Amino acid sequence: MIFMARVEDLRQKEVINIRDGARIGFVSDVDINIKTGCVVKIIVAGPCKVFGFFGRETEYVISWCDIKRIGDDIILVDVEIESVLRDVT
């Protein structure tokens, strides 16, 4: 499968986990292999800290191989949430 898109196009899409139908959030960043130019992971910002004023403590780092479908508005992933959740420190 060949997929070409701008990173900005990915950032406008909401990420949904097909295991439980949960909305994870919107793509905030991507990890790119500089040698190949391929996206390796997408990063989704985690829940806000206290009332959303102090940034975020966690983020979801989702491998490209866990992405099952990219649509016009959403990205469907199949992940175990606990395994992709990372601290942002």
C-alpha positions in Angstrom: 0.0 0.0 0.0 1.4 3.4 -1.0 0.2 6.3 1.1 1.4 9.8 0.5 0.3 12.8 2.6 1.6 15.8 4.2 2.3 15.8 8.0 -0.1 18.6 8.3 -2.9 16.4 6.8 -2.2 13.8 9.5 -2.4 16.4 12.2 -6.0 17.3 11.3 -7.2 13.7 11.8 -8.7 12.2 15.0 -7.3 8.9 16.2 -9.8 6.2 17.2 -8.9 2.8 18.7 -10.9 0.0 17.1 -10.4 -2.3 20.1 -12.8 -0.3 22.2 -14.0 2.5 20.0 -12.3 5.1 22.2 -11.3 8.5 20.9 -7.6 8.9 21.6 -7.2 12.4 20.3 -5.7 14.3 17.4 -2.2 13.6 15.9 0.1 16.2 17.5 3.4 15.1 15.9 5.1 12.3 13.9 8.3 10.4 14.1 10.1 10.1 10.8 13.0 7.9 9.7 15.3 10.5 8.2 17.1 8.0 6.0 14.0 6.6 4.4 11.7 9.6 4.8 8.9 7.3 6.1 6.7 7.9 9.1 7.6 5.5 11.8 5.2 6.6 14.6 2.4 9.1 15.2 2.2 10.9 18.5 -1.2 11.9 20.0 -1.2 14.3 23.0 -2.6 12.8 26.1 -5.2 14.2 28.5 -4.6 17.7 30.0 -3.2 18.3 33.4 -5.2 20.4 36.0 -8.1 22.0 34.1 -6.0 22.1 30.9 -3.9 25.0 32.2 -0.5 23.3 32.7 0.1 21.3 29.6 0.1 17.5 29.4 1.8 14.8 31.4 1.4 11.9 28.9 1.2 11.2 25.2 0.3 8.2 23.1 3.1 6.9 20.8 1.6 4.7 18.1 3.6 2.7 15.7 2.8 3.0 12.0 2.2 -0.7 11.8 -0.7 -0.3 14.3 -2.6 2.0 12.0 -5.3 0.0 10.3 -7.0 2.7 8.1 -6.6 6.3 7.3 -9.8 8.0 6.2 -10.7 11.6 5.3 -11.3 12.6 8.9 -10.0 9.8 11.2 -7.2 7.4 11.7 -8.2 3.9 13.0 -5.6 2.1 15.1 -5.5 -1.2 16.9 -3.6 -0.8 20.1 -3.5 -1.7 23.8 -3.8 1.8 25.3 -1.5 1.1 28.3 1.3 -0.1 26.0 1.4 3.1 23.9 1.0 5.6 26.8 4.3 7.5 27.6 5.2 10.1 30.2 6.2 13.5 28.7 9.1 14.3 31.0 
